[in-house]
Amino acid sequence: MRPAHRSGTGPVPVPVPAAVRFRAACPDCRGRFELAAAALRLAIGATRRTTFYTFTCPECGASVRKPAGERIIELLTGGGVRTLRLHTAL
């Protein structure tokens, strides 16, 4: 890609960063692997118990759910992981 520069009124191209990958582990088969952002989901709830991320283990197919603290939330959202905000009924 050529460097971005303004030469009129058209859009300016923006360089796209390389695909983000996340290291993960499966508690069932104990496999260790890397996942793309699209393979993960983040749910943010009102409490620690309702804030977690999920993925499907590529080695054994298990559905994995792990707690997500503030640092994990920052990393996942910054890396483009889809986020669901959970709301409680009043």
C-alpha positions as CSV (number, residue, x, y, z in Angstrom):
1,M,0.0,0.0,0.0
2,R,1.2,3.5,-0.8
3,P,1.6,6.0,2.0
4,A,-1.5,7.9,2.9
5,H,-1.6,11.5,1.7
6,R,-4.4,14.1,0.9
7,S,-4.6,15.0,-2.8
8,G,-8.2,16.1,-3.1
9,T,-11.4,15.4,-1.3
10,G,-11.4,11.6,-1.3
11,P,-11.0,9.2,1.6
12,V,-7.5,8.7,3.0
13,P,-6.4,5.0,3.2
14,V,-5.5,3.8,6.7
15,P,-3.1,1.0,7.2
16,V,-4.7,-2.1,8.8
17,P,-2.8,-3.9,11.6
18,A,-1.9,-7.5,11.2
19,A,-4.6,-10.0,12.5
20,V,-4.6,-10.2,16.3
21,R,-4.3,-13.7,17.8
22,F,-4.9,-14.7,21.4
23,R,-3.2,-17.5,23.4
24,A,-5.7,-19.8,25.1
25,A,-5.9,-23.1,26.8
26,C,-8.6,-25.7,27.2
27,P,-9.3,-27.0,30.7
28,D,-10.8,-30.2,29.3
29,C,-8.1,-31.6,27.0
30,R,-5.3,-29.2,28.3
31,G,-4.6,-28.2,24.7
32,R,-2.8,-24.8,24.2
33,F,-3.4,-22.9,21.0
34,E,-3.9,-19.4,19.4
35,L,-7.3,-18.1,18.4
36,A,-8.3,-15.2,16.1
37,A,-10.6,-12.5,17.6
38,A,-13.5,-13.9,15.6
39,A,-13.2,-17.2,17.6
40,L,-13.8,-15.5,21.0
41,R,-16.8,-13.8,22.6
42,L,-16.8,-11.5,25.6
43,A,-19.7,-10.9,27.9
44,I,-19.6,-8.0,30.3
45,G,-22.0,-8.2,33.2
46,A,-22.6,-6.3,36.4
47,T,-20.4,-8.6,38.5
48,R,-17.3,-10.7,38.2
49,R,-19.5,-13.8,38.0
50,T,-21.3,-12.4,34.9
51,T,-18.2,-11.1,33.1
52,F,-16.5,-13.8,31.1
53,Y,-15.2,-14.8,27.7
54,T,-16.0,-18.0,25.7
55,F,-14.6,-20.0,22.8
56,T,-14.8,-23.5,21.4
57,C,-11.6,-25.6,21.8
58,P,-10.3,-26.3,18.3
59,E,-8.7,-29.6,19.6
60,C,-11.6,-31.3,21.4
61,G,-14.6,-29.2,20.6
62,A,-15.4,-28.3,24.2
63,S,-17.3,-25.1,24.9
64,V,-15.0,-23.1,27.3
65,R,-16.1,-20.2,29.6
66,K,-13.5,-18.3,31.6
67,P,-13.7,-15.3,33.9
68,A,-12.6,-12.0,32.5
69,G,-11.0,-9.3,34.7
70,E,-10.3,-5.8,33.7
71,R,-7.0,-6.5,32.0
72,I,-8.5,-9.4,29.9
73,I,-11.4,-7.1,28.9
74,E,-9.0,-4.4,27.7
75,L,-7.0,-6.9,25.7
76,L,-10.0,-8.6,24.1
77,T,-11.9,-5.4,23.2
78,G,-8.7,-3.8,21.9
79,G,-8.1,-6.9,19.8
80,G,-11.5,-6.7,18.1
81,V,-13.3,-9.5,20.0
82,R,-17.1,-9.2,19.8
83,T,-18.6,-7.9,23.1
84,L,-22.0,-8.4,24.6
85,R,-23.0,-6.2,27.5
86,L,-25.4,-8.0,29.8
87,H,-28.1,-5.9,31.5
88,T,-30.1,-6.9,34.6
89,A,-33.9,-6.3,34.8
90,L,-35.0,-3.8,37.4
